[in-house]
Amino acid sequence: MTVGVRVLGELEVVRDGLLVTPSQPKVRQLLALLAVNWNKVVRTEQLRAELWGANPPPKASTTLQVYVSNIRRMLAGEPRSASGTVVHRPRVGYALNLPEHTLDIARFTELARSGRAELDAGRLEEASAAFRGALEEWRGGPLCDLDPGEVLAPHVARLRQERAAVLEQRIEVDLVLGRHLDLIGELRVLVQEYPTHEGLHAKLMLALHRSGMRSEALSVFQRLRADLIDQLGLEPSASTRRLHQDLLDGEVKPDQPPGTTSIRRAKSWWHPPAQLLPDPVEVIGRGAEAERITAELRAASKLAVVTVAGGPGVGTSTLCAHVANQVRESFPDGQLYADLLAHESPAEVLAGFLRAIRGPDCWLPASEQERADLFRSWTARRRMLVVLDNVTAAQQLNLLLPGGEGSAVLAGCRRRIADPAGLAVALRPLTGEDSLRLLESMIGTQVEREPDAARELAELCGGLPAALIGAATRLALRPHWSISRVVARLRAPGDRLGELTAGRLDLLASVERTSALLDADQADAFQRFAGLFSTAVSVPEFARACLIGERAAESRLEQLVELQLIEVEENRPQPGSGYFTYRMHPLIRLAALAIGERAQEAHDSLRATIR
């Protein structure tokens, strides 16, 4: 049996030569999103957002599982052999697991990569053939028969851009190969489709000039100038004006298309990247930590590595963004940023770094280690700052280190990472005083009017900046609400975490992302701790609750500490036993209970579906 999935045009699924494309709109959307991320896990919350936006139905998880089952049956032909096509990773998401040759998007990507590699090696004939093969995979606009949602739409835009980039590269190569007569017709169509695209107009001007049609080439410039002024209020760029003048003077060089990009770009250093997130400006309660990190980064005479570890909602990302902006001038060769949760592997992060440094069309090695070696080589004589967010393992960090002795890495970590050569900073929840200062910075007048309620709100938030900012944001958006009203809603039974959520500040989602790193035993320990203990617990108590030995209980508790889902009650062991005691933050506990309820609902729904 052979299966093929096509997204470079209308969505199509072919099985054994027959079209079996699903007709149900949301199943099509789900399949399309999995296909554009082939062999990569798409998080469950992203799938829900694509299908239902911000308001998923009550049984969204069950419905999603039904849609996935439909896709499995459609791809495999019969349920018994369908399990390998869509892979489910519990508490994470789903992945479309198909061989790359069965997806047109994978074939396009590989051929485009091959073309760039041939181009970097100077084999222009081979590069042109590879680019042509990549473009032949297209049958129209990407997923042109779908109405993409908020998650799928950026992928559709990316695919359009990638096709345009490959098309432009192929035309550049063909111009260098002297195929100007063959290109004129194609370029005439393209400039009609993109009337303000200067690169395409420049290539048409050059092709016409080389074909002996100099007056027509000059007319192309006049039409482009008129369209740019009418539609955008802009004059043509300096490079396009220079080409026009060269045509007038008869001084166009025969070997390189003026205004082209990729042929020259891959051979030279690109503009220094500046990828840092915006500076939060004021980071309250973290002055001592910020000072230590800043001093370490600025004084670096060799590669400096600073890890900042903190539990969900404690503000690790915010502190890293703030400090990075404070020291950016110390790294004149560029600043790189990556959120590791947004990438399937360090190889993807390295691909983004290398393209930011060398240009979007540079050749990339296939293996992760080769990319890491190339990254270190290209940064060996430069002072660069690399900011990494949501690091979960030392192996990730090691692969993403630059090579320059004056460079630095600032890593926000979801688990504690030991680096004997670097500075490790641990963040704890804010003090009550700093919590009030944070509230005052956002809703100052309300805090002045209700000081007692503000202190109670700070106590309920437990010093977590994410919770404090969520509550303050809700008050700022609802100025007719009092702080006392918010406190009453938090005290009442119900969705306390929902009351503290504001936009991307979602403590429950943050805890979910960290808990997804747990293995089965650790996840069980996390749920048992949350469900059985609301105060500090000793190792023997936890061992009895889990029906395991004390050494195994201590090991699981320490693993949860490492992932910063619980913390040690005191930094000294209990007399006699030598064990420590542990506690869980009240809001983390609520999040853990909510995660457990979701998992149980999903399990019950799946059992009901199977029946």
ROLOMAR-340026 format. One record per residue (C-alpha): x negated, y, z. Coordinates in steps of 0.1 Angstrom, whole numbers, plus 5000, padded with zeros to 4 digits. Each point is the difference from the previous one (the first is absolute). Layout:
N
+------+------+------+
!    X !    Y !    Z !
+------+------+------+
!    X !    Y !    Z !
...
+------+------+------+
// end
This chain:
611
+------+------+------+
!    X !    Y !    Z !
+------+------+------+
! 5000 ! 5000 ! 5000 !
! 4987 ! 5035 ! 4991 !
! 5012 ! 5032 ! 5016 !
! 4994 ! 5036 ! 4989 !
! 5010 ! 5033 ! 5016 !
! 4999 ! 5032 ! 4980 !
! 5002 ! 5036 ! 5014 !
! 4983 ! 5020 ! 4972 !
! 5033 ! 5008 ! 4983 !
! 5033 ! 4986 ! 5011 !
! 4999 ! 4975 ! 5029 !
! 4999 ! 4965 ! 4985 !
! 4995 ! 4966 ! 5015 !
! 4992 ! 4971 ! 4976 !
! 5001 ! 4964 ! 5011 !
! 4990 ! 4973 ! 4974 !
! 5006 ! 5025 ! 4972 !
! 5035 ! 5010 ! 5012 !
! 5010 ! 5034 ! 5015 !
! 5013 ! 4995 ! 5035 !
! 4998 ! 5036 ! 5012 !
! 5023 ! 5006 ! 5030 !
! 5030 ! 5023 ! 4994 !
! 5007 ! 5011 ! 5036 !
! 4985 ! 5035 ! 5004 !
! 4985 ! 4996 ! 5034 !
! 4985 ! 4966 ! 4992 !
! 4984 ! 5017 ! 4969 !
! 4987 ! 5028 ! 5022 !
! 4985 ! 4976 ! 5025 !
! 4984 ! 4979 ! 4973 !
! 4985 ! 5031 ! 4983 !
! 4985 ! 5012 ! 5032 !
! 4984 ! 4966 ! 5007 !
! 4988 ! 4998 ! 4964 !
! 4982 ! 5033 ! 5000 !
! 4982 ! 4989 ! 5032 !
! 4994 ! 4965 ! 4987 !
! 4982 ! 4976 ! 5024 !
! 5001 ! 5027 ! 5027 !
! 5022 ! 5001 ! 5030 !
! 5027 ! 5027 ! 4999 !
! 5011 ! 5009 ! 5035 !
! 5036 ! 4993 ! 5010 !
! 5007 ! 5036 ! 5009 !
! 4989 ! 5011 ! 4965 !
! 5023 ! 4975 ! 4984 !
! 5029 ! 5012 ! 5022 !
! 4992 ! 5036 ! 4991 !
! 5000 ! 4993 ! 4963 !
! 5033 ! 4981 ! 5000 !
! 5020 ! 5021 ! 5025 !
! 4980 ! 5032 ! 5008 !
! 5002 ! 5013 ! 5035 !
! 5033 ! 4983 ! 5008 !
! 4997 ! 4962 ! 4996 !
! 5032 ! 4980 ! 5007 !
! 5002 ! 4981 ! 5034 !
! 4991 ! 4967 ! 4983 !
! 4973 ! 5013 ! 4978 !
! 4975 ! 4973 ! 5011 !
! 5024 ! 4972 ! 4992 !
! 5009 ! 5016 ! 4966 !
! 4963 ! 5004 ! 4992 !
! 4993 ! 4963 ! 5007 !
! 5029 ! 4991 ! 4977 !
! 4986 ! 5022 ! 4972 !
! 4966 ! 4984 ! 5005 !
! 5015 ! 4965 ! 4998 !
! 5017 ! 5010 ! 4967 !
! 4967 ! 5011 ! 4986 !
! 4983 ! 4968 ! 5010 !
! 5027 ! 4979 ! 4983 !
! 4999 ! 5021 ! 4969 !
! 4962 ! 4998 ! 4996 !
! 4997 ! 4963 ! 5008 !
! 5032 ! 4986 ! 4984 !
! 5009 ! 4979 ! 5030 !
! 4999 ! 5007 ! 5038 !
! 4978 ! 4971 ! 5009 !
! 4970 ! 5015 ! 4981 !
! 5007 ! 5036 ! 5006 !
! 4981 ! 5005 ! 5033 !
! 4967 ! 5011 ! 4984 !
! 5012 ! 5029 ! 4979 !
! 5010 ! 5024 ! 5027 !
! 4979 ! 4996 ! 5031 !
! 5013 ! 5013 ! 5034 !
! 4977 ! 5011 ! 5027 !
! 5020 ! 5002 ! 5032 !
! 5002 ! 5034 ! 5016 !
! 4982 ! 5015 ! 4970 !
! 5018 ! 4997 ! 4966 !
! 5001 ! 4981 ! 4967 !
! 4977 ! 4995 ! 4971 !
! 5006 ! 4988 ! 4964 !
! 4975 ! 4972 ! 4996 !
! 4995 ! 4993 ! 4963 !
! 4969 ! 4994 ! 4979 !
! 4988 ! 5033 ! 4985 !
! 5004 ! 4989 ! 4964 !
! 5037 ! 4997 ! 5005 !
! 5005 ! 5037 ! 5007 !
! 4996 ! 5027 ! 4973 !
! 4989 ! 5025 ! 5026 !
! 4972 ! 4977 ! 5012 !
! 4988 ! 4994 ! 4964 !
! 5001 ! 5038 ! 4993 !
! 4980 ! 5007 ! 5031 !
! 4973 ! 4974 ! 4992 !
! 4997 ! 5011 ! 4963 !
! 4997 ! 5037 ! 5011 !
! 4973 ! 4990 ! 5025 !
! 4982 ! 4980 ! 4974 !
! 5002 ! 5030 ! 4976 !
! 4984 ! 5023 ! 5025 !
! 4973 ! 4975 ! 5007 !
! 4992 ! 4997 ! 4963 !
! 5000 ! 5038 ! 4997 !
! 4976 ! 5004 ! 5029 !
! 4977 ! 4974 ! 4983 !
! 5001 ! 5020 ! 4968 !
! 5018 ! 4973 ! 4980 !
! 5026 ! 5023 ! 4983 !
! 5015 ! 4975 ! 4976 !
! 5007 ! 4975 ! 5028 !
! 5014 ! 5029 ! 5022 !
! 5024 ! 5011 ! 4972 !
! 5012 ! 4964 ! 4995 !
! 5006 ! 4995 ! 5038 !
! 5019 ! 5033 ! 5002 !
! 5021 ! 4991 ! 4971 !
! 5008 ! 4966 ! 5015 !
! 5011 ! 5018 ! 5033 !
! 5023 ! 5024 ! 4981 !
! 5016 ! 4971 ! 4981 !
! 5014 ! 4987 ! 5032 !
! 5024 ! 5030 ! 5001 !
! 5035 ! 4998 ! 4985 !
! 5013 ! 5034 ! 5012 !
! 5000 ! 5021 ! 5031 !
! 4993 ! 4980 ! 5032 !
! 5032 ! 4985 ! 5014 !
! 5020 ! 5023 ! 4978 !
! 5033 ! 4982 ! 5006 !
! 4998 ! 5004 ! 5038 !
! 5008 ! 5029 ! 5023 !
! 4971 ! 4998 ! 5024 !
! 5003 ! 5009 ! 5037 !
! 4976 ! 5020 ! 5022 !
! 4974 ! 4972 ! 5002 !
! 5001 ! 4987 ! 4964 !
! 5000 ! 5035 ! 4984 !
! 4964 ! 5008 ! 5008 !
! 4989 ! 4967 ! 4985 !
! 5019 ! 5008 ! 4968 !
! 4983 ! 5034 ! 4998 !
! 4966 ! 4983 ! 5006 !
! 5006 ! 4976 ! 4972 !
! 5008 ! 5028 ! 4976 !
! 4968 ! 5018 ! 5010 !
! 4979 ! 4969 ! 4996 !
! 5014 ! 4994 ! 4965 !
! 4993 ! 5036 ! 4991 !
! 4964 ! 4997 ! 5013 !
! 4993 ! 4968 ! 4980 !
! 5016 ! 5015 ! 4969 !
! 4978 ! 5031 ! 5003 !
! 4969 ! 4979 ! 5006 !
! 5007 ! 4978 ! 4970 !
! 5005 ! 5031 ! 4977 !
! 4967 ! 5015 ! 5013 !
! 4981 ! 4968 ! 4992 !
! 5016 ! 4997 ! 4966 !
! 4990 ! 5036 ! 4992 !
! 4964 ! 4993 ! 5010 !
! 5002 ! 4969 ! 4977 !
! 5010 ! 5023 ! 4971 !
! 5036 ! 4988 ! 4996 !
! 5014 ! 5035 ! 4997 !
! 5021 ! 4993 ! 4969 !
! 5017 ! 4971 ! 5018 !
! 5008 ! 5021 ! 5030 !
! 5017 ! 5030 ! 4984 !
! 5035 ! 4985 ! 4996 !
! 4999 ! 4986 ! 5036 !
! 4988 ! 5033 ! 5014 !
! 5027 ! 5020 ! 4981 !
! 5027 ! 4980 ! 5018 !
! 4983 ! 5003 ! 5034 !
! 4997 ! 5038 ! 4999 !
! 5037 ! 5002 ! 4991 !
! 5008 ! 4979 ! 5030 !
! 4976 ! 5020 ! 5023 !
! 5000 ! 5035 ! 4986 !
! 4978 ! 5015 ! 5028 !
! 4975 ! 4971 ! 5003 !
! 4967 ! 5018 ! 4991 !
! 4979 ! 4968 ! 4998 !
! 5022 ! 4984 ! 4973 !
! 5001 ! 5033 ! 4981 !
! 4963 ! 5003 ! 5001 !
! 4996 ! 4965 ! 4987 !
! 5024 ! 5007 ! 4971 !
! 4981 ! 5032 ! 4992 !
! 4968 ! 4980 ! 4998 !
! 5014 ! 4972 ! 4980 !
! 5015 ! 5024 ! 4974 !
! 4967 ! 5020 ! 4998 !
! 4980 ! 4968 ! 4994 !
! 5025 ! 4990 ! 4973 !
! 4995 ! 5033 ! 4981 !
! 5032 ! 5016 ! 5012 !
! 4985 ! 5030 ! 5018 !
! 5029 ! 5024 ! 4995 !
! 5024 ! 4974 ! 5015 !
! 4977 ! 4995 ! 5030 !
! 5001 ! 5038 ! 5006 !
! 5038 ! 5000 ! 4998 !
! 5002 ! 4973 ! 5026 !
! 4983 ! 5024 ! 5024 !
! 5024 ! 5028 ! 4992 !
! 5030 ! 4977 ! 5007 !
! 4985 ! 4988 ! 5033 !
! 4993 ! 5036 ! 5011 !
! 5035 ! 5011 ! 4992 !
! 5015 ! 4970 ! 5019 !
! 4978 ! 5005 ! 5031 !
! 5009 ! 5037 ! 5002 !
! 5037 ! 4994 ! 4994 !
! 5004 ! 4970 ! 5024 !
! 4973 ! 5006 ! 5026 !
! 4989 ! 5036 ! 4997 !
! 4964 ! 4988 ! 4995 !
! 4973 ! 5005 ! 4974 !
! 4981 ! 4969 ! 4988 !
! 4971 ! 4989 ! 5022 !
! 4964 ! 5011 ! 4994 !
! 4990 ! 4967 ! 4984 !
! 5029 ! 5001 ! 4975 !
! 4993 ! 5036 ! 4991 !
! 4963 ! 4991 ! 4995 !
! 5010 ! 4972 ! 4976 !
! 5022 ! 5024 ! 4981 !
! 4971 ! 5024 ! 4997 !
! 4976 ! 4973 ! 4989 !
! 5025 ! 4990 ! 4973 !
! 5001 ! 5036 ! 4988 !
! 4962 ! 5001 ! 5000 !
! 4996 ! 4966 ! 4985 !
! 4979 ! 4988 ! 5030 !
! 5018 ! 4969 ! 5012 !
! 4976 ! 4973 ! 5010 !
! 5007 ! 4967 ! 4982 !
! 4991 ! 4976 ! 5028 !
! 5022 ! 5010 ! 5030 !
! 5037 ! 5011 ! 5001 !
! 5001 ! 5034 ! 5017 !
! 5022 ! 5000 ! 5031 !
! 4998 ! 4962 ! 5004 !
! 4996 ! 4985 ! 5034 !
! 4993 ! 4964 ! 5006 !
! 4970 ! 4995 ! 4977 !
! 4980 ! 5026 ! 5018 !
! 5016 ! 4997 ! 5034 !
! 4988 ! 4965 ! 5008 !
! 4964 ! 5010 ! 4995 !
! 4999 ! 5029 ! 5025 !
! 5008 ! 5009 ! 5036 !
! 5036 ! 5011 ! 5005 !
! 5011 ! 5030 ! 5020 !
! 4995 ! 4995 ! 5037 !
! 5032 ! 4985 ! 5014 !
! 5020 ! 5018 ! 5026 !
! 5026 ! 4976 ! 5012 !
! 5005 ! 5009 ! 5037 !
! 5035 ! 5003 ! 5013 !
! 5011 ! 5035 ! 5011 !
! 4987 ! 5013 ! 5033 !
! 5026 ! 4997 ! 5028 !
! 4983 ! 5032 ! 5013 !
! 5007 ! 4995 ! 5037 !
! 4996 ! 4966 ! 5017 !
! 5010 ! 5002 ! 5036 !
! 4984 ! 4980 ! 5027 !
! 4972 ! 4987 ! 4979 !
! 4974 ! 5027 ! 5005 !
! 4974 ! 4978 ! 5016 !
! 5003 ! 4972 ! 4975 !
! 5000 ! 5025 ! 4970 !
! 4968 ! 5016 ! 5014 !
! 4982 ! 4966 ! 5003 !
! 5010 ! 4989 ! 4965 !
! 4991 ! 5033 ! 4984 !
! 4966 ! 5001 ! 5016 !
! 4992 ! 4964 ! 4989 !
! 5010 ! 5007 ! 4964 !
! 4982 ! 5033 ! 4996 !
! 4968 ! 4988 ! 5016 !
! 4998 ! 4969 ! 4978 !
! 4964 ! 4995 ! 4986 !
! 5009 ! 4964 ! 4991 !
! 5033 ! 4985 ! 4991 !
! 5024 ! 5008 ! 5029 !
! 5030 ! 4978 ! 5007 !
! 5027 ! 5011 ! 5024 !
! 5030 ! 4978 ! 5008 !
! 5030 ! 5015 ! 5017 !
! 5023 ! 4974 ! 5015 !
! 5035 ! 5006 ! 5013 !
! 5033 ! 4982 ! 5004 !
! 5031 ! 5007 ! 4979 !
! 5011 ! 5036 ! 5002 !
! 4970 ! 5013 ! 5020 !
! 4988 ! 5023 ! 4972 !
! 4969 ! 4983 ! 4986 !
! 5007 ! 5011 ! 4964 !
! 5007 ! 5036 ! 5010 !
! 4968 ! 5003 ! 5020 !
! 4980 ! 4986 ! 4971 !
! 5015 ! 5024 ! 4975 !
! 4993 ! 5029 ! 5023 !
! 4964 ! 4992 ! 5007 !
! 4993 ! 4991 ! 4963 !
! 5012 ! 5035 ! 4989 !
! 4978 ! 5016 ! 5027 !
! 4968 ! 4983 ! 4987 !
! 5007 ! 4999 ! 4962 !
! 4975 ! 5027 ! 4993 !
! 4972 ! 4978 ! 5013 !
! 5007 ! 4975 ! 4972 !
! 4996 ! 5020 ! 4967 !
! 5000 ! 4970 ! 4977 !
! 5036 ! 4992 ! 5008 !
! 5025 ! 4986 ! 5024 !
! 5019 ! 4968 ! 4993 !
! 5032 ! 4987 ! 5018 !
! 5019 ! 4967 ! 5000 !
! 5028 ! 4986 ! 5020 !
! 4992 ! 4963 ! 5000 !
! 5037 ! 4991 ! 5006 !
! 5008 ! 5014 ! 4966 !
! 4975 ! 4976 ! 4983 !
! 5000 ! 4963 ! 4996 !
! 4962 ! 4996 ! 5006 !
! 4968 ! 5021 ! 5003 !
! 4994 ! 4992 ! 4963 !
! 5029 ! 5023 ! 4992 !
! 4987 ! 5027 ! 5023 !
! 4966 ! 4998 ! 4984 !
! 5015 ! 5003 ! 4966 !
! 5017 ! 5032 ! 5010 !
! 4967 ! 5013 ! 5015 !
! 4980 ! 4992 ! 4970 !
! 5025 ! 5017 ! 4976 !
! 5001 ! 5030 ! 5022 !
! 4962 ! 5003 ! 4998 !
! 4994 ! 4989 ! 4964 !
! 5033 ! 5009 ! 4984 !
! 5032 ! 4981 ! 4994 !
! 4987 ! 4981 ! 4970 !
! 4968 ! 4986 ! 5014 !
! 4992 ! 4963 ! 4998 !
! 5007 ! 4980 ! 5031 !
! 4984 ! 4966 ! 5009 !
! 5024 ! 4972 ! 5005 !
! 4989 ! 4988 ! 5035 !
! 5005 ! 5018 ! 5033 !
! 4963 ! 4996 ! 5010 !
! 4988 ! 5014 ! 4967 !
! 5022 ! 5030 ! 5004 !
! 4987 ! 5005 ! 5035 !
! 4964 ! 4998 ! 4987 !
! 5007 ! 5025 ! 4973 !
! 5017 ! 5024 ! 5024 !
! 4969 ! 4999 ! 5023 !
! 4977 ! 5005 ! 4970 !
! 5019 ! 5030 ! 4986 !
! 5002 ! 5017 ! 5035 !
! 4964 ! 4991 ! 5010 !
! 4986 ! 5035 ! 4995 !
! 5031 ! 5020 ! 5010 !
! 5016 ! 5013 ! 5031 !
! 5035 ! 4988 ! 5000 !
! 5028 ! 4996 ! 5026 !
! 5022 ! 4969 ! 4998 !
! 5032 ! 5002 ! 5021 !
! 5018 ! 4967 ! 5004 !
! 5034 ! 4995 ! 5016 !
! 5016 ! 4968 ! 5014 !
! 4969 ! 4980 ! 5000 !
! 5007 ! 4965 ! 5015 !
! 4968 ! 4981 ! 4997 !
! 4962 ! 5006 ! 5001 !
! 4997 ! 4983 ! 4965 !
! 5021 ! 5027 ! 4985 !
! 4978 ! 5027 ! 5015 !
! 4967 ! 4983 ! 4989 !
! 5011 ! 4999 ! 4963 !
! 5009 ! 5037 ! 4999 !
! 4968 ! 5015 ! 5014 !
! 4982 ! 5025 ! 4977 !
! 4963 ! 4998 ! 4994 !
! 4988 ! 5035 ! 5008 !
! 4980 ! 5004 ! 5032 !
! 5018 ! 5034 ! 5006 !
! 5034 ! 4986 ! 4994 !
! 5026 ! 4991 ! 5026 !
! 5031 ! 4978 ! 5005 !
! 5029 ! 5010 ! 5022 !
! 5024 ! 4971 ! 5005 !
! 5033 ! 4999 ! 5017 !
! 5005 ! 4965 ! 5012 !
! 5031 ! 4979 ! 5009 !
! 4978 ! 4977 ! 5021 !
! 4968 ! 5005 ! 5019 !
! 4969 ! 4994 ! 4978 !
! 4966 ! 4995 ! 5014 !
! 4972 ! 5018 ! 4982 !
! 4968 ! 5001 ! 5021 !
! 4985 ! 5027 ! 4977 !
! 5030 ! 5023 ! 5001 !
! 5021 ! 5022 ! 5023 !
! 5032 ! 4984 ! 5012 !
! 5028 ! 5023 ! 5013 !
! 5031 ! 4986 ! 5017 !
! 5032 ! 5021 ! 5002 !
! 5025 ! 4997 ! 5028 !
! 5035 ! 5016 ! 5003 !
! 5000 ! 5037 ! 5010 !
! 5002 ! 5012 ! 5035 !
! 5033 ! 5015 ! 5012 !
! 4984 ! 5035 ! 4998 !
! 4988 ! 4995 ! 4964 !
! 5034 ! 4985 ! 4991 !
! 5017 ! 5032 ! 5011 !
! 4975 ! 5021 ! 4981 !
! 5008 ! 4980 ! 4968 !
! 5037 ! 5006 ! 5005 !
! 4994 ! 5037 ! 5007 !
! 4980 ! 5003 ! 4967 !
! 5030 ! 4989 ! 4981 !
! 5031 ! 5012 ! 5020 !
! 4984 ! 5025 ! 5024 !
! 5031 ! 5020 ! 5009 !
! 5021 ! 4970 ! 5007 !
! 4974 ! 4986 ! 5024 !
! 4999 ! 5033 ! 5018 !
! 5038 ! 4999 ! 5004 !
! 5002 ! 4964 ! 5012 !
! 4967 ! 4992 ! 5017 !
! 5013 ! 4971 ! 5021 !
! 5017 ! 4983 ! 4970 !
! 4968 ! 5005 ! 4980 !
! 4980 ! 4982 ! 5026 !
! 5025 ! 4972 ! 5000 !
! 4998 ! 4998 ! 4962 !
! 4962 ! 4998 ! 5002 !
! 5003 ! 4972 ! 5025 !
! 5024 ! 4980 ! 4978 !
! 4976 ! 5004 ! 4971 !
! 4972 ! 4985 ! 5021 !
! 4973 ! 5023 ! 4986 !
! 5003 ! 4986 ! 4965 !
! 4995 ! 5029 ! 4975 !
! 5022 ! 4983 ! 4974 !
! 5029 ! 4998 ! 5024 !
! 4995 ! 5035 ! 5013 !
! 4998 ! 5015 ! 4965 !
! 5030 ! 4979 ! 4989 !
! 5021 ! 5014 ! 5029 !
! 4987 ! 5036 ! 4994 !
! 5007 ! 4998 ! 4963 !
! 5036 ! 4989 ! 5007 !
! 5005 ! 5030 ! 5023 !
! 4984 ! 5023 ! 4975 !
! 5024 ! 4988 ! 4973 !
! 5030 ! 5002 ! 5023 !
! 4995 ! 5033 ! 5019 !
! 5035 ! 4997 ! 5014 !
! 4989 ! 4969 ! 5020 !
! 4985 ! 5004 ! 5035 !
! 4970 ! 4980 ! 5013 !
! 5024 ! 4987 ! 5026 !
! 5022 ! 4985 ! 4973 !
! 4970 ! 4982 ! 4985 !
! 4990 ! 4987 ! 5034 !
! 5036 ! 4987 ! 5006 !
! 5000 ! 4982 ! 4967 !
! 4966 ! 4984 ! 5008 !
! 5012 ! 4989 ! 5035 !
! 5032 ! 4985 ! 4986 !
! 5000 ! 4964 ! 4987 !
! 4995 ! 4999 ! 4963 !
! 4973 ! 5006 ! 4973 !
! 4974 ! 5021 ! 5020 !
! 4974 ! 4994 ! 4973 !
! 5024 ! 5014 ! 4974 !
! 5005 ! 5031 ! 5020 !
! 4962 ! 5006 ! 4999 !
! 4996 ! 4994 ! 4963 !
! 4994 ! 5029 ! 4976 !
! 4992 ! 4994 ! 4964 !
! 4967 ! 4981 ! 4997 !
! 4995 ! 5000 ! 5038 !
! 5016 ! 4966 ! 5007 !
! 4986 ! 4983 ! 5031 !
! 5019 ! 4968 ! 4993 !
! 4985 ! 4998 ! 4965 !
! 4965 ! 5006 ! 5014 !
! 5004 ! 4972 ! 5026 !
! 5013 ! 4977 ! 4972 !
! 4969 ! 5007 ! 4979 !
! 4977 ! 4991 ! 5029 !
! 5021 ! 4969 ! 5011 !
! 4998 ! 4987 ! 4964 !
! 4963 ! 4994 ! 5007 !
! 5008 ! 4975 ! 5028 !
! 4998 ! 4962 ! 4994 !
! 5028 ! 4978 ! 5012 !
! 4987 ! 4995 ! 5036 !
! 4992 ! 5037 ! 5004 !
! 5034 ! 5010 ! 4987 !
! 5017 ! 4976 ! 5024 !
! 4979 ! 5016 ! 5029 !
! 5010 ! 5035 ! 4988 !
! 5037 ! 4991 ! 5001 !
! 4998 ! 4982 ! 5033 !
! 4982 ! 5029 ! 5016 !
! 5026 ! 5024 ! 4988 !
! 5030 ! 4978 ! 5009 !
! 4989 ! 4989 ! 5034 !
! 4979 ! 5027 ! 5016 !
! 5008 ! 5037 ! 5003 !
! 4972 ! 5006 ! 5025 !
! 4964 ! 4989 ! 5003 !
! 4994 ! 4963 ! 4998 !
! 4971 ! 4978 ! 5011 !
! 4984 ! 4972 ! 4980 !
! 5014 ! 4972 ! 5022 !
! 5036 ! 5015 ! 4998 !
! 4997 ! 5002 ! 4962 !
! 4986 ! 4965 ! 4998 !
! 5030 ! 4986 ! 5019 !
! 5024 ! 5019 ! 4978 !
! 4984 ! 4987 ! 4968 !
! 4995 ! 4965 ! 5014 !
! 4963 ! 5001 ! 4990 !
! 4967 ! 4999 ! 5019 !
! 4985 ! 5032 ! 5016 !
! 4971 ! 5002 ! 4977 !
! 5022 ! 4998 ! 4969 !
! 5023 ! 5026 ! 5016 !
! 4971 ! 5023 ! 5006 !
! 4988 ! 4995 ! 4965 !
! 5033 ! 5010 ! 4985 !
! 5004 ! 5030 ! 5023 !
! 4965 ! 5012 ! 4991 !
! 5009 ! 4996 ! 4963 !
! 5030 ! 5022 ! 5005 !
! 4978 ! 5025 ! 5018 !
! 4976 ! 5000 ! 4970 !
! 5029 ! 5008 ! 4977 !
! 5011 ! 5027 ! 5026 !
! 5035 ! 4986 ! 5004 !
! 4994 ! 4997 ! 5038 !
! 4974 ! 5015 ! 5023 !
! 4980 ! 4990 ! 5031 !
! 5017 ! 5014 ! 5031 !
! 4967 ! 5007 ! 5018 !
! 4964 ! 4997 ! 4988 !
! 4991 ! 4976 ! 5028 !
! 5010 ! 4964 ! 5004 !
! 5022 ! 4987 ! 5028 !
! 4982 ! 4988 ! 5031 !
! 4997 ! 4962 ! 5001 !
! 5012 ! 4991 ! 4966 !
! 4977 ! 5023 ! 4979 !
! 5029 ! 5006 ! 4977 !
! 5013 ! 5034 ! 4989 !
! 5037 ! 5012 ! 5000 !
! 5017 ! 5012 ! 4969 !
! 5029 ! 5023 ! 4991 !
! 5020 ! 5010 ! 4969 !
! 5010 ! 5036 ! 4992 !
! 5038 ! 5003 ! 5005 !
! 5005 ! 5012 ! 4964 !
! 4978 ! 4973 ! 4986 !
! 5021 ! 4975 ! 5020 !
! 5032 ! 5014 ! 4984 !
! 4984 ! 4996 ! 4965 !
! 4990 ! 4965 ! 5008 !
! 5035 ! 4990 ! 5010 !
! 5014 ! 5016 ! 4969 !
! 4976 ! 4981 ! 4978 !
! 5009 ! 4968 ! 5018 !
! 5037 ! 5006 ! 4994 !
! 4994 ! 5007 ! 4963 !
! 4980 ! 4968 ! 4996 !
! 5028 ! 4980 ! 5018 !
! 5027 ! 5016 ! 4978 !
! 4980 ! 4992 ! 4968 !
! 4995 ! 4964 ! 5013 !
! 5037 ! 4996 ! 5007 !
! 5010 ! 5015 ! 4967 !
! 4977 ! 4977 ! 4981 !
! 5013 ! 4969 ! 5018 !
! 5036 ! 5012 ! 4992 !
! 4990 ! 5005 ! 4963 !
! 4985 ! 4965 ! 4998 !
! 5031 ! 4984 ! 5014 !
+------+------+------+
// end
